Amino acid sequence: MPLCVPKALQGRVDPVIEKAIDGDWQEARRALGRWSESLEEHAEALTALEGIFQAREARSRADRRVAERGLGTLLDESAQREHAVCLRIERARLLMLLERVPEAGAQLRRVERDLDPRDPWDRARQAEVAFGRAEMLYLASRRFDAHIAYRKIARDLNPRLALAARLRLTDLSFDAGKVEQVSVEYESLLPRATAFGASVEGWALRASEAALDAGDALRALRWLERYRQATVDREAQDVAEIRHADLEVRLNDPLAARKRLAGVVRRRGEDPIGALAAVRTVDLGIFDGELDEGLDVVAGAVQTQRAGLRRYAMGVLMRALAERGAFDEAVAVATRLAFDGVDGVVVPDYTANLDRLLARVLEPGEQTCGRAVRALGGRYGILIERSSEIAPFARLGECFEEMELPWLAVPVYRTISRRFAAEGASTIALPLARASVAMGDASLARNMAEAALAEATPDALSWQAILAEVDFREGRTTLAVKRTRALLDAPHLGPLRSRVVLGMARSLAKSGSIEDARLLAERIPDWLADGDGEPQDGDRVRLLEAGLLTAHALRTKAAFTPAFEVYRALERSAEAGPLRSSARFWLGLARQQDEAGQRAWGEDLEKSLGSPWAPVARFEERYESLRDVYAGVLR
């Protein structure tokens, strides 16, 4: 805001004002002292101007508070009533800098009541009040209203106000992310603003960031140097040093960046700025030490620092742990950060880093589901709100299904549908129906399947399998078997194939259909062979059980050849346990031989069959000769 000079001194102390605009406050005060001898009749106006100078000179928050109280004291004096307009305008400026915006608004309203639009000096002050109100809108983040206000002021006849408004319009463009033209605008406007007495300190950092976003690291470095020269705040200088190190890394000078940050750490110790510099060395990959030491530094900042710095340190720790392969710890840190609140300014890459972390946790492999459930099982509710990817959470639901835990899969799928709206609902519709059937919620699955099949869909066969399983569960066996026959050779059914095949195999005991049994017997050995060598999950166990039921049905119908083929497939594919023992027993009972030419159940019955089939086989062996004799006599 332009410097407001009391009306009584207008045009009388211009040399003093020029020195103040140049920032030479000591010389301005000396000149004011010399002029005061010839302006004794305006002593109160000179006192007001001295208070305004003190307010303009203040740079730290403490000095501004002192200056604001001084202006308040002057306003309480009746002798300063004629100069209250300038005092209130300057006090409003200080209050905005102190983030006391409502109080600043009150001061500006008092000024407006005292101004006469017919007076030229008062009209100039009205323009300054309008600029102050625009500043209040800007500070309140009412960007659109502030933009309209600054656009009006940018056409003002006062060149200082017009330039200040144009700078603020550039700030709004910067805040909106329009960085391509912003850097050039700062480069054009700031030199003219300094000619009018504006301090580079307020805009140099923004100009530096704008130049960096535009890809001009050298220009960014130049503005950063100007900021460091302009500010007298030691803390601000150290923060600028940290940013300077960032630019040096960008300019491929990591050694200089490491040295600069080490200097900040030595000066600041363990205070927030020192901790920020230490964490930054790890974040930039220039930490001078072992990786474990760097992680300890970041973890220490997480434990001892507060608010934004703590969140930033957690973001760095999450990424470092993920790069190291410590996925459980990385996900734990990501969860804690999500609960604390992710600040887009402090941790701008949180979502991208989280997506990469989840992708690595769920990389395909034998231990994928174990890692997924351990890392996300109890945390997906908070992490899904921060992630931009559906796939990791859909895979978590599938893992719960593979573990035969559909009651845990269903909430995951419902959360995906809520979080990702139409895209999420479309992605998990089939898995949700599949898990719902497994939980016994057949009506929901039927409604979803019928709705999906009402239109053309690439998953039509899978939805038909859902309907078949629902029919099996609700006792419509004939219709279910009919649907299943049409699906036996369908591709890409996933776990639905084993579920409908098992339902069809279970129906054989009641229907006695030799045709259905033969259909299954022709396919089950190949399905089992395709999965040989893989872990025996629930899907494979269902196929093994379906094979055993099919073989039993064929045997009872005296279709021994296909029955024995299925039994042999079961013996080859099943792991040690009841299913393999049962298949061996029935092969041995029919005196079928293994590949070595021995009876299928071998010589050591306990080893080959186990309980309960070994005692039965031993009984059969003991009395086989007797049965053979009886069979001969009866013949």
SETI-766262 format. One record per residue (C-alpha): x, z, y. Coordinates in Angstrom, 2 decimals. Last residue first. Example, Ala and Ser with C-alpha at 12.3 -4.5 7.8 and 13.67 -1.06 7.14 Angstrom:
<atoms>
u 13.67&w 7.14&v -1.06
u 12.30&w 7.80&v -4.50
</atoms>
This chain:
<atoms>
u -20.38&w -9.89&v -118.96
u -21.25&w -6.22&v -118.98
u -18.28&w -5.42&v -121.18
u -15.94&w -7.38&v -118.91
u -17.25&w -5.71&v -115.71
u -16.90&w -2.32&v -117.35
u -13.28&w -3.08&v -118.15
u -12.60&w -4.31&v -114.60
u -14.27&w -1.20&v -113.21
u -11.97&w 0.98&v -115.29
u -8.94&w -0.98&v -114.15
u -9.98&w -0.55&v -110.51
u -10.56&w 3.20&v -110.88
u -7.28&w 4.54&v -109.60
u -6.75&w 1.75&v -107.07
u -10.18&w 2.31&v -105.49
u -9.59&w 6.05&v -105.20
u -6.24&w 5.43&v -103.53
u -7.91&w 2.98&v -101.14
u -10.51&w 5.61&v -100.19
u -7.80&w 8.24&v -99.66
u -5.80&w 5.80&v -97.45
u -8.80&w 4.65&v -95.35
u -9.53&w 7.83&v -93.41
u -6.73&w 8.39&v -92.44
u -3.58&w 6.32&v -92.76
u -3.61&w 2.70&v -93.80
u -0.05&w 1.35&v -94.06
u 1.91&w 4.60&v -94.04
u -0.51&w 6.68&v -96.08
u -1.06&w 3.80&v -98.47
u 2.61&w 3.35&v -99.30
u 2.46&w 0.40&v -101.70
u 0.96&w -2.19&v -99.40
u -2.58&w -2.53&v -98.00
u -2.54&w -6.30&v -98.24
u -1.43&w -6.46&v -101.86
u 2.00&w -7.94&v -102.07
u 3.01&w -11.59&v -101.71
u 5.39&w -10.92&v -98.83
u 3.01&w -12.61&v -96.36
u 0.21&w -10.21&v -97.32
u -2.07&w -10.51&v -100.33
u -5.83&w -10.32&v -100.69
u -7.07&w -8.09&v -103.48
u -10.61&w -7.95&v -102.00
u -10.06&w -4.22&v -101.47
u -6.73&w -5.04&v -99.88
u -8.31&w -7.28&v -97.27
u -11.00&w -4.68&v -96.62
u -8.40&w -1.95&v -96.24
u -6.12&w -4.01&v -94.07
u -8.89&w -4.74&v -91.55
u -9.89&w -1.06&v -91.45
u -6.30&w 0.07&v -90.94
u -5.87&w -2.39&v -88.05
u -8.97&w -1.09&v -86.30
u -8.25&w 2.59&v -87.03
u -4.74&w 2.64&v -85.55
u -1.43&w 0.84&v -85.38
u -1.79&w -1.95&v -82.82
u -4.12&w -4.82&v -83.52
u -2.93&w -8.43&v -83.38
u -1.66&w -9.23&v -86.86
u -4.15&w -7.09&v -88.79
u -7.00&w -8.36&v -86.62
u -6.04&w -11.97&v -87.27
u -5.89&w -11.19&v -91.00
u -9.39&w -9.68&v -90.90
u -10.65&w -12.77&v -89.04
u -9.22&w -15.11&v -91.65
u -10.61&w -12.89&v -94.44
u -14.13&w -13.19&v -92.99
u -13.79&w -16.97&v -92.63
u -12.96&w -17.24&v -96.37
u -15.34&w -14.52&v -97.59
u -18.65&w -15.89&v -96.40
u -20.48&w -13.62&v -98.89
u -23.13&w -12.72&v -96.29
u -21.86&w -9.12&v -96.24
u -18.37&w -10.47&v -95.72
u -19.45&w -12.59&v -92.75
u -21.06&w -9.60&v -91.02
u -18.00&w -7.42&v -91.69
u -15.71&w -10.10&v -90.26
u -17.86&w -10.34&v -87.12
u -17.89&w -6.56&v -86.65
u -14.09&w -6.46&v -86.99
u -13.64&w -9.34&v -84.55
u -15.93&w -7.74&v -81.97
u -13.91&w -4.52&v -82.25
u -10.69&w -6.45&v -81.72
u -12.19&w -8.30&v -78.74
u -13.33&w -4.99&v -77.20
u -9.85&w -3.52&v -77.74
u -8.35&w -6.51&v -75.93
u -10.47&w -5.96&v -72.80
u -9.82&w -2.22&v -72.85
u -6.05&w -2.71&v -72.77
u -3.62&w -3.26&v -75.61
u -0.41&w -4.10&v -73.78
u 0.71&w -7.73&v -74.26
u 2.69&w -9.06&v -77.23
u -0.24&w -10.96&v -78.68
u -2.81&w -11.83&v -76.03
u -3.27&w -15.52&v -76.83
u -3.30&w -14.68&v -80.55
u -6.39&w -12.50&v -80.06
u -8.32&w -15.29&v -78.37
u -7.23&w -17.70&v -81.10
u -8.36&w -15.35&v -83.88
u -11.71&w -14.72&v -82.06
u -12.70&w -18.37&v -81.73
u -13.81&w -19.73&v -85.12
u -14.99&w -16.32&v -86.29
u -17.29&w -16.03&v -83.26
u -19.12&w -19.26&v -84.02
u -19.18&w -18.34&v -87.74
u -20.90&w -15.04&v -86.95
u -23.46&w -16.81&v -84.77
u -24.23&w -19.24&v -87.60
u -24.42&w -16.42&v -90.19
u -27.17&w -14.74&v -88.16
u -27.82&w -11.31&v -89.70
u -29.98&w -10.44&v -86.67
u -29.54&w -6.66&v -86.77
u -25.91&w -6.35&v -87.86
u -25.08&w -9.51&v -85.92
u -26.19&w -7.95&v -82.60
u -22.97&w -5.97&v -82.37
u -20.98&w -9.20&v -82.44
u -23.06&w -10.65&v -79.58
u -22.51&w -7.56&v -77.44
u -18.79&w -7.65&v -78.25
u -18.68&w -11.29&v -77.17
u -20.51&w -10.38&v -73.94
u -17.95&w -7.70&v -73.09
u -14.90&w -9.63&v -74.27
u -15.80&w -12.60&v -72.07
u -16.63&w -10.48&v -68.99
u -13.07&w -9.19&v -68.88
u -11.84&w -12.50&v -67.46
u -14.43&w -15.28&v -67.46
u -11.91&w -17.90&v -66.36
u -12.87&w -20.65&v -68.79
u -16.18&w -21.12&v -70.68
u -15.80&w -21.73&v -74.43
u -18.02&w -18.86&v -75.59
u -20.31&w -19.09&v -72.55
u -23.18&w -21.18&v -73.90
u -23.39&w -19.00&v -77.02
u -23.47&w -15.94&v -74.73
u -26.65&w -17.07&v -72.94
u -28.48&w -17.52&v -76.26
u -27.17&w -14.18&v -77.50
u -28.52&w -12.47&v -74.35
u -31.92&w -14.14&v -74.72
u -32.22&w -12.95&v -78.33
u -30.88&w -9.48&v -77.48
u -33.25&w -8.59&v -74.67
u -32.51&w -4.90&v -75.26
u -31.73&w -3.84&v -71.67
u -28.00&w -3.52&v -72.30
u -27.76&w -6.90&v -74.04
u -29.78&w -8.53&v -71.25
u -27.48&w -7.02&v -68.61
u -24.48&w -8.38&v -70.50
u -26.01&w -11.86&v -70.58
u -26.89&w -11.69&v -66.88
u -23.29&w -10.79&v -66.01
u -22.09&w -13.64&v -68.24
u -24.34&w -16.02&v -66.32
u -22.71&w -14.74&v -63.12
u -19.32&w -15.58&v -64.60
u -20.55&w -19.07&v -65.49
u -21.86&w -19.65&v -61.95
u -18.60&w -18.61&v -60.30
u -18.12&w -21.95&v -58.50
u -21.49&w -21.37&v -56.80
u -24.51&w -23.58&v -56.18
u -27.38&w -21.47&v -54.87
u -30.00&w -19.32&v -56.59
u -27.24&w -18.31&v -58.99
u -25.84&w -15.77&v -56.51
u -29.24&w -14.15&v -55.88
u -29.93&w -13.96&v -59.63
u -26.53&w -12.39&v -60.24
u -26.89&w -9.82&v -57.44
u -30.37&w -8.80&v -58.61
u -29.19&w -8.53&v -62.22
u -26.18&w -6.40&v -61.24
u -28.34&w -4.04&v -59.20
u -30.82&w -3.67&v -62.08
u -28.07&w -3.06&v -64.66
u -26.65&w 0.07&v -63.04
u -25.17&w 1.32&v -66.31
u -21.68&w 2.08&v -65.03
u -20.28&w -0.98&v -66.81
u -23.06&w -3.04&v -65.26
u -22.07&w -1.77&v -61.81
u -18.42&w -2.63&v -62.45
u -19.29&w -6.28&v -63.17
u -21.70&w -6.49&v -60.23
u -19.03&w -5.10&v -57.90
u -16.39&w -7.45&v -59.35
u -18.72&w -10.43&v -58.72
u -19.62&w -9.50&v -55.14
u -16.08&w -8.45&v -54.20
u -14.96&w -11.49&v -52.21
u -18.34&w -12.36&v -50.71
u -18.91&w -8.80&v -49.49
u -15.42&w -8.67&v -47.99
u -15.84&w -11.93&v -46.10
u -19.30&w -10.93&v -44.88
u -18.26&w -7.49&v -43.59
u -14.58&w -6.62&v -44.04
u -14.89&w -2.83&v -43.82
u -18.35&w -2.41&v -45.37
u -17.78&w -4.79&v -48.28
u -14.32&w -3.38&v -48.94
u -15.76&w 0.14&v -48.97
u -18.41&w -0.95&v -51.49
u -15.71&w -2.41&v -53.74
u -13.69&w 0.81&v -53.64
u -16.81&w 2.90&v -54.28
u -17.58&w 0.74&v -57.39
u -14.07&w 0.96&v -58.87
u -14.12&w 4.74&v -59.27
u -17.33&w 4.76&v -61.33
u -15.89&w 1.76&v -63.21
u -13.08&w 3.85&v -64.73
u -12.25&w 1.89&v -67.89
u -8.56&w 1.70&v -66.91
u -8.94&w -2.05&v -66.45
u -11.89&w -1.35&v -64.16
u -9.85&w 1.06&v -62.06
u -7.15&w -1.59&v -61.85
u -9.72&w -4.16&v -60.73
u -10.75&w -1.83&v -57.90
u -7.12&w -1.48&v -56.84
u -6.77&w -5.27&v -56.91
u -9.71&w -5.55&v -54.50
u -7.91&w -3.03&v -52.31
u -4.69&w -5.02&v -52.22
u -6.51&w -8.37&v -51.77
u -8.69&w -7.53&v -48.76
u -5.96&w -7.79&v -46.11
u -6.10&w -6.69&v -42.46
u -5.16&w -3.08&v -43.12
u -5.99&w -0.22&v -40.77
u -9.48&w 0.76&v -41.98
u -8.42&w 0.08&v -45.57
u -5.74&w 2.74&v -45.17
u -8.21&w 5.55&v -44.50
u -10.48&w 5.07&v -47.53
u -7.66&w 3.73&v -49.72
u -5.90&w 7.07&v -49.81
u -6.87&w 8.81&v -53.05
u -6.13&w 5.96&v -55.43
u -3.75&w 4.16&v -53.11
u -0.20&w 5.04&v -54.18
u -0.75&w 6.43&v -57.68
u -3.57&w 3.99&v -58.42
u -1.55&w 1.00&v -57.23
u 1.70&w 2.04&v -58.89
u 0.02&w 2.55&v -62.26
u -1.94&w -0.65&v -61.83
u 1.18&w -2.69&v -61.15
u 3.33&w -1.15&v -63.89
u 3.40&w -4.20&v -66.18
u 4.01&w -6.58&v -63.33
u 2.40&w -8.40&v -60.42
u 3.38&w -7.08&v -56.95
u 0.81&w -4.50&v -55.91
u 3.13&w -2.03&v -54.19
u 4.93&w -4.95&v -52.53
u 1.69&w -6.36&v -51.11
u 0.69&w -2.88&v -49.97
u 3.94&w -2.54&v -48.02
u 3.62&w -5.99&v -46.46
u 0.07&w -5.23&v -45.31
u 1.17&w -1.86&v -43.93
u 4.05&w -3.47&v -42.02
u 1.68&w -6.05&v -40.49
u -0.84&w -3.34&v -39.58
u 1.77&w -1.04&v -38.07
u 3.55&w -3.73&v -36.05
u 2.55&w -2.46&v -32.59
u 3.54&w 1.17&v -33.31
u 3.84&w 2.75&v -29.86
u 1.72&w 0.23&v -27.97
u -0.91&w -0.25&v -30.67
u -1.22&w 3.52&v -31.09
u -2.16&w 4.38&v -34.66
u -3.99&w 7.67&v -34.93
u -2.83&w 10.85&v -36.64
u -4.79&w 9.96&v -39.79
u -3.28&w 6.46&v -39.93
u 0.19&w 7.92&v -39.40
u -0.32&w 10.33&v -42.28
u -1.49&w 7.47&v -44.49
u 1.50&w 5.30&v -43.58
u 3.81&w 8.24&v -44.34
u 2.22&w 8.69&v -47.79
u 2.38&w 4.93&v -48.39
u 6.11&w 4.97&v -47.66
u 6.68&w 7.98&v -49.93
u 4.91&w 6.29&v -52.83
u 6.67&w 2.98&v -52.16
u 10.26&w 4.21&v -52.13
u 11.58&w 0.65&v -52.53
u 14.26&w 0.97&v -49.84
u 12.52&w -1.56&v -47.63
u 9.32&w 0.47&v -47.99
u 11.14&w 3.67&v -47.02
u 12.56&w 2.02&v -43.91
u 9.16&w 0.60&v -42.89
u 7.37&w 3.94&v -43.22
u 10.20&w 5.80&v -41.47
u 10.08&w 3.45&v -38.48
u 6.30&w 3.87&v -38.18
u 6.65&w 7.63&v -38.59
u 9.24&w 7.70&v -35.80
u 6.85&w 5.81&v -33.50
u 4.06&w 8.25&v -34.30
u 6.30&w 11.23&v -33.55
u 7.44&w 9.62&v -30.30
u 3.83&w 9.02&v -29.24
u 2.54&w 12.55&v -29.79
u 5.13&w 15.18&v -30.57
u 8.66&w 15.65&v -31.80
u 10.08&w 18.14&v -34.31
u 8.95&w 17.03&v -37.77
u 8.74&w 13.28&v -37.19
u 12.02&w 13.37&v -35.25
u 13.70&w 15.12&v -38.19
u 12.35&w 12.47&v -40.56
u 13.95&w 9.79&v -38.38
u 17.34&w 11.50&v -38.43
u 17.07&w 12.18&v -42.18
u 16.26&w 8.51&v -42.78
u 19.41&w 7.55&v -40.90
u 21.50&w 9.93&v -42.99
u 20.02&w 8.45&v -46.17
u 20.93&w 4.95&v -44.97
u 24.57&w 5.93&v -44.53
u 26.15&w 6.00&v -41.10
u 26.34&w 4.30&v -37.72
u 22.72&w 3.23&v -37.24
u 22.51&w -0.37&v -36.03
u 19.41&w -1.51&v -37.92
u 17.24&w -1.72&v -34.80
u 14.82&w 0.90&v -36.12
u 17.63&w 3.20&v -37.20
u 19.32&w 3.05&v -33.80
u 15.89&w 3.48&v -32.19
u 15.36&w 6.77&v -33.98
u 18.48&w 8.18&v -32.32
u 17.50&w 6.83&v -28.88
u 14.00&w 8.29&v -29.21
u 15.44&w 11.65&v -30.27
u 17.64&w 11.67&v -27.16
u 14.64&w 10.81&v -25.00
u 12.51&w 13.51&v -26.64
u 15.15&w 16.28&v -26.32
u 17.55&w 16.65&v -29.25
u 20.78&w 15.91&v -27.37
u 20.17&w 14.06&v -24.11
u 23.68&w 13.15&v -23.04
u 25.15&w 12.59&v -26.51
u 22.06&w 10.69&v -27.72
u 22.13&w 8.48&v -24.60
u 25.79&w 7.67&v -25.20
u 25.10&w 6.83&v -28.84
u 22.40&w 4.44&v -27.65
u 24.89&w 2.56&v -25.47
u 27.56&w 2.43&v -28.20
u 25.08&w 1.11&v -30.76
u 23.83&w -1.53&v -28.31
u 27.38&w -2.63&v -27.52
u 28.09&w -2.97&v -31.25
u 24.83&w -4.85&v -31.82
u 25.70&w -7.71&v -29.42
u 23.54&w -10.55&v -30.71
u 21.59&w -11.13&v -27.46
u 18.45&w -9.58&v -28.99
u 20.57&w -6.59&v -30.00
u 21.77&w -6.38&v -26.41
u 18.17&w -6.56&v -25.23
u 17.18&w -3.59&v -27.37
u 20.22&w -1.69&v -26.06
u 19.00&w -2.29&v -22.50
u 15.65&w -0.82&v -23.53
u 17.44&w 2.36&v -24.55
u 19.40&w 2.35&v -21.29
u 16.12&w 1.93&v -19.39
u 14.90&w 5.13&v -21.04
u 18.13&w 6.77&v -19.88
u 17.59&w 5.53&v -16.33
u 14.02&w 6.80&v -16.32
u 15.25&w 10.23&v -17.40
u 17.88&w 10.25&v -14.66
u 15.33&w 9.37&v -11.97
u 17.22&w 7.74&v -9.12
u 15.63&w 4.35&v -9.71
u 16.67&w 1.15&v -7.95
u 19.95&w 0.47&v -9.75
u 18.41&w 0.97&v -13.19
u 15.52&w -1.29&v -12.21
u 17.87&w -4.01&v -10.99
u 19.73&w -3.84&v -14.31
u 16.45&w -4.23&v -16.17
u 15.59&w -7.25&v -14.06
u 18.88&w -8.91&v -15.00
u 18.46&w -8.06&v -18.68
u 15.02&w -9.67&v -18.73
u 16.48&w -12.78&v -17.09
u 19.11&w -12.90&v -19.83
u 16.53&w -12.37&v -22.58
u 14.38&w -15.34&v -21.53
u 11.96&w -15.70&v -24.45
u 8.72&w -15.49&v -22.45
u 8.11&w -12.06&v -23.95
u 11.54&w -11.00&v -22.68
u 10.82&w -12.33&v -19.19
u 7.53&w -10.43&v -19.13
u 9.25&w -7.26&v -20.33
u 11.86&w -7.51&v -17.57
u 9.26&w -8.25&v -14.91
u 7.30&w -5.24&v -16.09
u 10.39&w -3.06&v -15.87
u 11.20&w -4.43&v -12.42
u 7.72&w -3.77&v -11.07
u 7.63&w -0.24&v -9.68
u 11.37&w 0.08&v -9.24
u 11.63&w -3.06&v -7.13
u 10.48&w -1.00&v -4.16
u 8.33&w -2.68&v -1.55
u 9.77&w -2.93&v 1.96
u 8.28&w -6.24&v 3.08
u 11.48&w -8.05&v 2.05
u 11.14&w -6.28&v -1.30
u 7.76&w -7.95&v -1.75
u 9.24&w -11.37&v -0.99
u 11.87&w -10.87&v -3.71
u 9.13&w -9.61&v -6.08
u 6.76&w -12.56&v -5.73
u 8.67&w -15.53&v -7.16
u 10.42&w -13.93&v -10.13
u 7.25&w -11.94&v -10.83
u 5.28&w -15.19&v -10.86
u 7.83&w -16.88&v -13.14
u 7.58&w -14.04&v -15.68
u 3.79&w -14.08&v -15.52
u 3.40&w -17.79&v -16.31
u 4.13&w -17.54&v -20.03
u 3.17&w -13.89&v -20.41
u -0.59&w -14.15&v -20.42
u -0.90&w -11.00&v -22.56
u -3.90&w -9.48&v -20.74
u -1.71&w -6.69&v -19.34
u 0.67&w -9.31&v -17.91
u -2.23&w -11.20&v -16.33
u -3.43&w -7.94&v -14.79
u 0.07&w -7.26&v -13.46
u 0.12&w -10.74&v -11.92
u -3.15&w -9.94&v -10.18
u -1.47&w -6.72&v -8.99
u 1.41&w -8.70&v -7.53
u -1.05&w -11.02&v -5.79
u -2.78&w -7.98&v -4.29
u 0.53&w -6.62&v -2.99
u 1.27&w -10.02&v -1.44
u -2.10&w -10.13&v 0.32
u -1.68&w -6.56&v 1.53
u 1.75&w -7.28&v 3.01
u 0.65&w -10.61&v 4.49
u -2.27&w -9.02&v 6.40
u -4.64&w -11.96&v 6.88
u -6.41&w -11.09&v 3.62
u -6.87&w -13.84&v 0.99
u -5.19&w -11.76&v -1.76
u -7.64&w -8.96&v -0.86
u -10.59&w -10.92&v -2.25
u -8.77&w -11.77&v -5.50
u -7.68&w -8.13&v -5.77
u -11.30&w -6.95&v -5.80
u -12.41&w -9.51&v -8.40
u -9.46&w -8.62&v -10.66
u -10.16&w -4.90&v -10.29
u -13.75&w -5.43&v -11.42
u -12.53&w -7.35&v -14.49
u -9.79&w -4.87&v -15.34
u -11.80&w -1.66&v -15.21
u -8.82&w 0.16&v -16.75
u -9.43&w 3.25&v -14.53
u -6.01&w 2.71&v -12.95
u -6.99&w -0.84&v -12.00
u -10.33&w 0.28&v -10.58
u -8.54&w 2.95&v -8.52
u -6.06&w 0.35&v -7.27
u -8.97&w -1.84&v -6.15
u -10.30&w 1.16&v -4.22
u -6.91&w 1.59&v -2.53
u -6.85&w -2.11&v -1.62
u -10.27&w -1.75&v -0.03
u -9.00&w 1.29&v 1.87
u -6.07&w -0.79&v 3.15
u -8.47&w -3.52&v 4.29
u -10.56&w -0.89&v 6.07
u -7.36&w 0.33&v 7.77
u -6.85&w -3.13&v 9.27
u -10.46&w -3.06&v 10.49
u -9.81&w 0.32&v 12.12
u -6.88&w -1.10&v 14.11
u -9.03&w -4.07&v 15.22
u -11.94&w -1.78&v 16.34
u -15.40&w -3.25&v 15.75
u -15.47&w -2.06&v 12.12
u -15.31&w 1.58&v 13.29
u -13.68&w 3.86&v 10.71
u -14.42&w 7.58&v 10.22
u -16.87&w 7.23&v 7.32
u -14.47&w 4.95&v 5.47
u -11.68&w 7.54&v 5.70
u -13.81&w 10.26&v 4.07
u -14.66&w 7.83&v 1.26
u -10.94&w 7.12&v 0.79
u -10.17&w 10.83&v 0.43
u -12.93&w 11.27&v -2.17
u -11.61&w 8.32&v -4.16
u -8.16&w 9.91&v -4.26
u -9.71&w 13.10&v -5.60
u -11.38&w 11.08&v -8.38
u -8.03&w 9.37&v -9.19
u -5.88&w 12.43&v -9.78
u -3.25&w 10.51&v -11.76
u -0.37&w 11.87&v -9.61
u 0.32&w 8.33&v -8.38
u -3.38&w 8.07&v -7.51
u -3.17&w 11.37&v -5.62
u -0.14&w 10.10&v -3.70
u -1.98&w 6.97&v -2.54
u -5.03&w 9.03&v -1.58
u -2.77&w 11.32&v 0.49
u -1.38&w 8.29&v 2.32
u -4.87&w 7.05&v 3.16
u -5.90&w 10.60&v 4.12
u -2.97&w 11.08&v 6.50
u -3.50&w 7.67&v 8.05
u -7.18&w 8.39&v 8.76
u -6.59&w 12.03&v 9.76
u -4.57&w 11.06&v 12.83
u -7.17&w 12.06&v 15.46
u -7.99&w 15.23&v 13.51
u -4.35&w 16.32&v 13.42
u -4.77&w 19.02&v 16.06
u -7.55&w 20.62&v 13.98
u -5.06&w 21.47&v 11.27
u -6.47&w 21.30&v 7.73
u -5.32&w 17.69&v 7.45
u -1.74&w 18.81&v 8.03
u -1.95&w 21.28&v 5.15
u -3.34&w 18.60&v 2.84
u -0.47&w 16.30&v 3.80
u 2.00&w 19.04&v 2.87
u 0.24&w 19.64&v -0.45
u 0.60&w 15.95&v -1.24
u 4.29&w 16.02&v -0.30
u 4.96&w 18.94&v -2.63
u 3.09&w 17.24&v -5.47
u 5.01&w 14.05&v -4.80
u 8.31&w 15.90&v -4.94
u 7.38&w 17.38&v -8.33
u 6.31&w 14.00&v -9.69
u 9.61&w 12.44&v -8.71
u 9.95&w 9.68&v -6.14
u 9.04&w 11.23&v -2.79
u 10.24&w 9.11&v 0.15
u 6.78&w 7.78&v 0.91
u 5.27&w 11.27&v 1.05
u 8.05&w 12.56&v 3.31
u 7.59&w 9.55&v 5.61
u 3.84&w 10.26&v 5.78
u 4.56&w 13.87&v 6.78
u 6.94&w 12.66&v 9.51
u 4.25&w 10.24&v 10.73
u 1.78&w 13.12&v 11.02
u 4.31&w 15.14&v 13.02
u 4.92&w 12.12&v 15.28
u 1.17&w 11.82&v 15.86
u 1.04&w 15.50&v 16.78
u 3.92&w 15.10&v 19.25
u 2.29&w 12.14&v 21.02
u 2.74&w 13.45&v 24.60
u 6.38&w 14.17&v 23.74
u 7.01&w 10.50&v 23.12
u 10.30&w 10.02&v 24.97
u 11.99&w 12.94&v 23.22
u 10.36&w 11.98&v 19.92
u 12.19&w 8.67&v 19.92
u 15.51&w 10.29&v 19.13
u 14.04&w 12.37&v 16.32
u 12.30&w 9.31&v 14.91
u 15.62&w 7.49&v 14.87
u 17.20&w 10.34&v 12.95
u 14.26&w 10.36&v 10.53
u 14.50&w 6.60&v 9.96
u 18.25&w 6.87&v 9.43
u 17.68&w 9.47&v 6.72
u 14.85&w 7.48&v 5.19
u 16.68&w 4.17&v 4.75
u 14.03&w 2.67&v 2.44
u 13.93&w -0.70&v 4.25
u 10.32&w 0.04&v 5.20
u 11.47&w 3.30&v 6.77
u 14.11&w 1.47&v 8.80
u 11.49&w -1.02&v 10.00
u 9.10&w 1.83&v 10.89
u 11.71&w 3.44&v 13.12
u 12.35&w 0.14&v 14.93
u 8.55&w -0.27&v 15.38
u 8.06&w 3.13&v 17.05
u 5.77&w 2.27&v 19.99
u 3.75&w -0.64&v 18.58
u 1.08&w 1.68&v 17.11
u 2.14&w 5.25&v 17.80
u -1.29&w 6.53&v 18.95
u -2.99&w 4.71&v 16.07
u -0.99&w 6.59&v 13.46
u 1.17&w 4.26&v 11.31
u -0.13&w 3.48&v 7.79
u 2.64&w 2.13&v 5.55
u 1.30&w -0.76&v 3.51
u 0.00&w 0.00&v 0.00
</atoms>
